[in-house]
Amino acid sequence: VTVQPGALLARRADVAVGLQAALTCDVISELPTAFPVAVLTAPREVEPCALVRISAARSTGFVGRAPKVTWGFGPLTPDAVVARLLPILQDASDRSLQVLELPPAVLAAAWKAHQGQLSEQAEGNETLDSSDSADGRKLQEARADDDNETNETEANETNDTNETVLASLDKSTVSVAPAPPEPALEVNVTVENWQGQTSKASVVVRVVEREEPMPQIVPITPLQLSILHTDAAELAIETLASCGGGSQVLVRWQYRELGLDCAEEFNITDFDPACYWQYVEETTLKDLSRKPGTLLLPALSFKPGTMHLFRATASFSDSSAMAERSETTFNLTVRHRPPPAAKLQGPFMTSEACGFMLDASASQDTSSAPGEAAEFEYMWHCETDVEILPENESDNCGLHRFGQRRVHRSFVNITN
């Protein structure tokens, strides 16, 4: 039934009429599918008595809607710790929290349970070792009685055989099992946008017990950074209180260049300070930042094709001089200088009676800083479509015989 706008509807008392309005439309978007990028920020080291905050808030690609966030543990996390902390991660996943917080009391209890589990395993191993030692002593006593009944000739033959077997062993074939990875908090996160696209990230947080409490260091910028030598470099951290220690937090930055041919440290004659950690303020680098947790180095601070290490350390103002500091290390790579972009301007066709000019001055050095004049070396050459050139015309395309009908192609090579 189609009813025109403004029509009057009437129904009989004995007839039921149901009216329902509905609007259906198809929405077509020309925007491409968005792919999220999961990013985790967390301290690299924490003490068991500290609040641990792991954040996925810097993740991107959610296209204007809150993402679905799922938290989990990686294989480096001990089973005893997983058993006690898993409910917190499950609750954070159910609520799609972008920041995961592990309370100090819960973390301390979980790590204490892990330490207790290790102690039980160690005691069990000691019991097995003592049992094996007792059995070994009995076996040795029995063998000693048998050896007393063996004549000297048999003993010499046995020694000769043992020496032959030992000599045949190749030490290069003896392999040592690698040490098991150190237990830590390995936390994984999966973020999903409303388009169904997902991204995963993980972070490893070492749990350490120090004699003195130290601030937590949380990297804000990536630990691996790649730039051009014309780019500024910014490294940043934030510090969090840990276990209620200290008052003012002191942050210092250290620097070391990679790839140098450094001599041994004891060789004073060849000592190069750049081979070892130096405080940034003691180097030629200039920090433009006014924040202690940020290191801002201007463009052209490094040569192309070099690698550099920066280490941030944090302590409290009342920490002892010999106390172990919190630290995190950044790796900065300065990419090689890209080639210049040659641009050749001039006519594509000209009369034999007219002169012409080719201009390459608009060429650009893409690796130069804005406003910096490019310094180029130019090399010109050209080609012609004539297969066999007259004598003495191989180097200049026969330009002095330009009146003849020929096609010439000019080229310029530019080196920065």
C-alpha positions as CSV (number, residue, x, y, z in Angstrom):
1,V,0.0,0.0,0.0
2,T,1.4,3.4,-1.0
3,V,0.1,6.5,0.8
4,Q,0.7,9.9,-0.5
5,P,2.0,12.6,1.9
6,G,-0.9,14.5,3.6
7,A,-3.4,11.6,3.2
8,L,-5.8,10.9,6.0
9,L,-6.0,7.3,7.2
10,A,-9.0,5.9,9.0
11,R,-9.6,2.4,10.1
12,R,-12.6,0.4,11.1
13,A,-13.0,-0.5,14.7
14,D,-12.8,-4.2,13.9
15,V,-9.6,-4.0,11.8
16,A,-6.1,-3.8,13.3
17,V,-3.7,-1.6,11.4
18,G,0.1,-1.5,12.2
19,L,2.2,1.3,10.8
20,Q,6.1,1.0,10.9
21,A,8.6,3.5,9.5
22,A,12.0,2.4,8.2
23,L,14.9,3.9,6.4
24,T,17.5,1.8,4.6
25,C,20.5,3.2,2.7
26,D,23.8,2.0,1.4
27,V,26.9,4.0,2.4
28,I,29.9,3.7,0.0
29,S,33.2,5.1,1.2
30,E,36.1,5.7,-1.0
31,L,38.6,5.8,1.9
32,P,41.1,2.9,2.0
33,T,41.1,0.3,4.8
34,A,43.0,1.6,7.8
35,F,45.6,-0.7,9.4
36,P,46.4,-0.2,13.1
37,V,49.9,-0.1,14.5
38,A,50.3,-1.4,18.0
39,V,52.8,0.5,20.1
40,L,53.7,-0.4,23.8
41,T,55.5,1.9,26.2
42,A,56.7,0.4,29.5
43,P,59.7,0.6,31.8
44,R,62.6,-1.8,30.9
45,E,63.3,-2.6,34.6
46,V,61.1,-2.5,37.7
47,E,61.4,-3.6,41.3
48,P,58.8,-6.1,42.7
49,C,57.5,-3.4,45.0
50,A,56.7,-0.9,42.3
51,L,53.6,0.0,40.3
52,V,54.0,-1.2,36.7
53,R,52.2,0.7,34.0
54,I,52.2,-0.6,30.4
55,S,50.5,1.6,27.9
56,A,49.2,1.0,24.4
57,A,47.8,4.5,24.2
58,R,50.3,5.5,21.5
59,S,48.9,3.0,19.1
60,T,47.3,4.4,15.9
61,G,45.0,3.4,13.1
62,F,41.6,3.2,14.9
63,V,39.7,5.5,12.4
64,G,37.9,7.6,15.0
65,R,36.6,4.8,17.2
66,A,38.0,3.2,20.4
67,P,39.9,0.0,19.6
68,K,39.4,-3.5,21.0
69,V,42.5,-4.2,23.2
70,T,43.5,-7.8,24.3
71,W,46.3,-8.4,26.7
72,G,48.4,-11.5,27.3
73,F,51.6,-12.9,28.6
74,G,54.6,-14.1,26.6
75,P,56.8,-17.2,27.2
76,L,59.4,-15.4,29.3
77,T,56.8,-14.8,32.1
78,P,57.1,-17.5,34.8
79,D,54.1,-19.7,35.4
80,A,53.7,-18.7,39.0
81,V,53.6,-15.0,38.0
82,V,51.1,-15.8,35.2
83,A,48.8,-17.6,37.6
84,R,48.5,-14.6,39.9
85,L,48.5,-11.7,37.3
86,L,46.3,-13.3,34.6
87,P,43.0,-12.1,36.2
88,I,44.2,-8.5,35.9
89,L,45.0,-8.9,32.2
90,Q,41.7,-10.7,31.6
91,D,39.8,-7.8,33.2
92,A,41.8,-5.3,31.2
93,S,41.0,-7.2,28.0
94,D,37.3,-7.4,28.8
95,R,37.2,-3.6,29.3
96,S,39.6,-2.9,26.3
97,L,41.8,-0.8,28.5
98,Q,44.7,0.9,26.7
99,V,46.7,1.2,29.9
100,L,47.5,-1.9,32.0
101,E,48.4,-1.4,35.6
102,L,49.9,-4.1,37.8
103,P,49.5,-3.1,41.5
104,P,52.7,-3.3,43.6
105,A,51.2,-5.7,46.2
106,V,50.0,-8.2,43.5
107,L,53.3,-8.0,41.6
108,A,55.3,-8.5,44.8
109,A,53.2,-11.5,45.8
110,A,53.5,-13.0,42.3
111,W,57.3,-12.6,42.2
112,K,57.6,-14.0,45.7
113,A,55.7,-17.1,44.6
114,H,58.0,-17.5,41.6
115,Q,61.1,-17.2,43.9
116,G,59.5,-19.8,46.2
117,Q,59.0,-22.1,43.3
118,L,62.6,-21.8,42.4
119,S,63.7,-22.6,45.9
120,E,61.6,-25.7,46.0
121,Q,63.2,-26.8,42.7
122,A,66.6,-26.2,44.1
123,E,65.9,-28.2,47.2
124,G,64.6,-31.0,45.1
125,N,67.8,-31.0,43.1
126,E,69.9,-31.0,46.2
127,T,68.0,-34.1,47.5
128,L,68.6,-35.9,44.3
129,D,72.2,-35.0,44.3
130,S,72.7,-36.2,47.9
131,S,70.9,-39.5,47.1
132,D,73.1,-39.9,44.0
133,S,76.2,-39.2,46.1
134,A,75.3,-41.9,48.6
135,D,74.7,-44.4,45.9
136,G,77.8,-43.3,44.2
137,R,79.9,-43.9,47.3
138,K,78.6,-47.4,47.7
139,L,79.3,-48.1,44.1
140,Q,82.8,-46.8,44.4
141,E,83.5,-49.0,47.5
142,A,82.3,-52.0,45.6
143,R,84.4,-51.2,42.6
144,A,87.4,-50.6,44.9
145,D,87.0,-54.2,46.2
146,D,86.9,-55.5,42.7
147,D,89.9,-53.4,41.7
148,N,92.0,-54.9,44.5
149,E,91.4,-58.3,43.0
150,T,92.5,-57.2,39.5
151,N,96.1,-57.7,38.6
152,E,98.5,-54.9,37.5
153,T,98.5,-56.0,33.8
154,E,94.7,-55.6,33.5
155,A,95.0,-52.2,35.1
156,N,97.6,-51.1,32.6
157,E,95.5,-52.3,29.7
158,T,92.5,-50.4,31.0
159,N,94.6,-47.2,31.3
160,D,95.9,-47.6,27.7
161,T,92.3,-48.0,26.5
162,N,91.1,-44.9,28.3
163,E,93.9,-42.8,26.9
164,T,93.1,-44.0,23.4
165,V,89.4,-43.1,23.8
166,L,90.2,-39.7,25.2
167,A,92.6,-39.0,22.4
168,S,90.0,-39.8,19.9
169,L,87.5,-37.2,21.2
170,D,87.3,-34.0,19.2
171,K,86.8,-31.1,21.5
172,S,85.2,-29.1,18.7
173,T,82.2,-31.4,18.8
174,V,81.5,-30.7,22.5
175,S,78.6,-28.3,22.7
176,V,77.4,-26.4,25.7
177,A,73.7,-25.9,26.2
178,P,72.7,-22.3,26.1
179,A,71.7,-20.7,29.4
180,P,67.9,-20.4,29.8
181,P,66.4,-16.9,29.3
182,E,66.2,-14.8,32.4
183,P,62.6,-14.7,33.8
184,A,60.8,-11.4,33.2
185,L,57.4,-9.9,32.5
186,E,56.7,-10.4,28.8
187,V,53.4,-8.7,28.0
188,N,51.7,-8.9,24.6
189,V,48.9,-6.7,23.3
190,T,46.6,-7.0,20.3
191,V,44.7,-4.0,19.1
192,E,41.8,-4.2,16.6
193,N,40.0,-1.3,14.9
194,W,36.3,-1.3,13.9
195,Q,37.2,-2.5,10.4
196,G,38.5,-5.8,11.8
197,Q,42.2,-5.1,11.2
198,T,44.6,-6.1,13.9
199,S,48.2,-5.4,15.0
200,K,50.3,-6.9,17.8
201,A,53.2,-5.7,19.9
202,S,55.1,-7.1,22.9
203,V,57.4,-5.7,25.6
204,V,59.8,-7.3,28.1
205,V,60.1,-5.8,31.6
206,R,62.9,-7.1,33.8
207,V,62.1,-7.5,37.5
208,V,65.2,-6.6,39.5
209,E,65.9,-6.3,43.2
210,R,68.2,-3.5,44.1
211,E,69.8,-2.5,47.4
212,E,68.5,1.1,46.8
213,P,65.3,2.0,45.0
214,M,65.7,3.8,41.7
215,P,63.2,5.6,39.4
216,Q,61.6,3.7,36.6
217,I,62.6,4.8,33.0
218,V,59.9,4.6,30.4
219,P,61.1,5.3,26.8
220,I,58.7,7.7,25.0
221,T,60.4,7.7,21.6
222,P,61.4,4.4,19.8
223,L,64.6,2.7,21.0
224,Q,65.6,2.2,17.3
225,L,65.7,5.5,15.4
226,S,66.8,6.1,11.7
227,I,67.3,9.6,10.3
228,L,69.0,11.5,7.6
229,H,71.9,13.7,8.6
230,T,69.8,16.7,7.8
231,D,67.1,15.7,10.3
232,A,67.0,16.6,14.0
233,A,67.1,13.7,16.4
234,E,64.9,13.6,19.5
235,L,65.1,11.0,22.2
236,A,62.8,11.1,25.2
237,I,62.0,9.2,28.4
238,E,59.8,9.8,31.4
239,T,60.6,8.7,34.9
240,L,58.2,7.2,37.5
241,A,58.7,6.8,41.2
242,S,59.6,3.3,42.4
243,C,59.0,1.8,45.9
244,G,58.7,5.2,47.5
245,G,62.4,6.0,47.3
246,G,64.2,9.3,46.9
247,S,63.1,12.8,46.3
248,Q,64.3,14.6,43.2
249,V,65.0,12.5,40.1
250,L,68.2,13.1,38.3
251,V,68.5,12.2,34.6
252,R,71.8,12.1,32.7
253,W,72.5,11.2,29.0
254,Q,75.6,9.4,27.8
255,Y,76.9,9.0,24.2
256,R,79.0,6.5,22.3
257,E,79.6,6.1,18.6
258,L,79.5,2.7,17.0
259,G,81.7,1.3,14.2
260,L,84.9,2.9,15.4
261,D,88.2,1.0,15.2
262,C,88.8,1.3,19.0
263,A,92.0,0.1,20.7
264,E,92.1,-1.8,23.9
265,E,91.2,0.2,27.0
266,F,94.6,-0.3,28.6
267,N,96.4,1.1,25.6
268,I,96.6,4.7,26.7
269,T,98.6,5.8,23.7
270,D,95.8,4.9,21.3
271,F,92.9,5.9,23.7
272,D,90.0,7.5,21.8
273,P,87.3,8.9,24.1
274,A,84.7,8.4,21.4
275,C,85.1,4.6,21.9
276,Y,83.6,4.7,25.4
277,W,80.6,6.2,27.2
278,Q,80.8,9.9,27.6
279,Y,78.3,12.3,29.1
280,V,76.6,14.3,26.3
281,E,77.6,17.7,27.9
282,E,81.3,16.6,27.7
283,T,81.1,16.0,23.9
284,T,80.7,18.3,20.9
285,L,77.0,17.5,20.6
286,K,74.6,20.3,21.4
287,D,71.4,19.5,23.3
288,L,68.6,22.0,22.4
289,S,66.1,20.6,24.9
290,R,65.3,22.3,28.2
291,K,63.8,19.1,29.6
292,P,66.1,16.6,31.4
293,G,64.1,13.6,30.1
294,T,64.5,14.8,26.4
295,L,67.6,15.0,24.2
296,L,67.1,17.1,21.1
297,L,70.0,17.2,18.7
298,P,69.9,19.6,15.7
299,A,70.2,18.7,12.1
300,L,73.8,18.0,10.8
301,S,74.9,16.8,14.1
302,F,76.2,13.5,12.6
303,K,77.8,12.3,9.4
304,P,75.8,10.2,6.9
305,G,76.3,6.4,7.2
306,T,77.1,6.4,10.9
307,M,75.6,4.7,14.0
308,H,75.4,6.0,17.5
309,L,74.3,4.9,21.0
310,F,72.6,7.1,23.6
311,R,72.0,5.9,27.2
312,A,69.7,7.6,29.7
313,T,70.4,6.9,33.4
314,A,68.1,7.9,36.3
315,S,68.7,8.1,40.0
316,F,67.4,10.0,43.0
317,S,69.3,13.0,44.4
318,D,70.0,11.2,47.6
319,S,71.2,7.9,46.0
320,S,74.6,6.7,46.9
321,A,77.4,7.1,44.4
322,M,77.9,3.3,44.0
323,A,74.2,2.4,43.7
324,E,73.1,0.8,40.4
325,R,71.2,3.3,38.3
326,S,68.2,2.7,36.1
327,E,69.1,2.9,32.5
328,T,67.8,2.4,28.9
329,T,69.7,2.6,25.6
330,F,68.7,4.2,22.3
331,N,70.2,3.1,18.9
332,L,70.5,6.0,16.4
333,T,71.3,5.2,12.7
334,V,72.1,8.0,10.3
335,R,71.3,6.8,6.8
336,H,73.7,7.3,3.8
337,R,73.3,10.5,1.9
338,P,70.8,10.1,-1.0
339,P,72.0,11.0,-4.6
340,P,71.1,14.5,-6.0
341,A,68.1,15.0,-8.3
342,A,69.4,16.2,-11.7
343,K,67.1,18.6,-13.6
344,L,68.1,19.6,-17.1
345,Q,66.2,22.5,-18.8
346,G,66.5,23.5,-22.5
347,P,64.8,23.3,-25.9
348,F,63.8,20.0,-27.3
349,M,64.1,21.3,-30.9
350,T,66.0,24.2,-32.5
351,S,66.9,25.6,-35.9
352,E,70.3,25.1,-37.4
353,A,70.7,28.8,-37.5
354,C,70.0,29.4,-33.8
355,G,72.1,28.9,-30.7
356,F,70.7,27.2,-27.6
357,M,71.6,26.7,-24.0
358,L,71.1,23.9,-21.6
359,D,70.7,24.7,-17.9
360,A,71.2,22.3,-14.9
361,S,71.2,24.9,-12.2
362,A,67.7,23.8,-11.0
363,S,69.1,20.4,-9.8
364,Q,68.5,19.7,-6.1
365,D,70.4,18.1,-3.3
366,T,67.7,16.3,-1.4
367,S,70.0,15.7,1.6
368,S,70.8,19.4,2.2
369,A,69.2,21.4,4.9
370,P,66.5,23.9,3.9
371,G,68.1,27.0,2.5
372,E,71.5,25.5,2.2
373,A,73.2,26.1,-1.1
374,A,74.0,22.8,-3.0
375,E,77.6,22.3,-4.1
376,F,77.7,20.2,-7.2
377,E,80.3,18.9,-9.6
378,Y,78.9,18.7,-13.2
379,M,80.0,16.4,-16.0
380,W,78.4,16.9,-19.5
381,H,78.1,14.5,-22.4
382,C,75.7,13.9,-25.3
383,E,74.7,11.3,-27.8
384,T,73.6,11.4,-31.5
385,D,71.5,9.1,-33.6
386,V,74.1,8.9,-36.3
387,E,75.7,5.4,-36.1
388,I,79.0,6.3,-37.7
389,L,80.4,9.8,-36.8
390,P,82.9,11.6,-38.9
391,E,86.5,11.6,-37.7
392,N,87.2,13.6,-34.5
393,E,83.5,14.0,-33.7
394,S,83.1,11.2,-31.1
395,D,83.5,13.4,-28.1
396,N,81.2,16.3,-29.0
397,C,78.5,14.7,-31.0
398,G,79.6,16.7,-34.1
399,L,78.2,20.0,-32.7
400,H,80.4,22.0,-35.0
401,R,78.6,20.3,-37.9
402,F,75.2,21.0,-36.4
403,G,73.8,22.2,-39.7
404,Q,73.4,18.6,-40.8
405,R,70.1,17.0,-39.8
406,R,70.8,15.1,-36.7
407,V,69.1,14.2,-33.4
408,H,71.2,15.0,-30.3
409,R,70.6,13.9,-26.7
410,S,72.4,15.8,-23.9
411,F,73.1,14.4,-20.5
412,V,74.5,15.8,-17.2
413,N,75.9,13.8,-14.3
414,I,75.8,15.6,-11.0
415,T,77.8,14.6,-7.9
416,N,77.2,16.2,-4.5
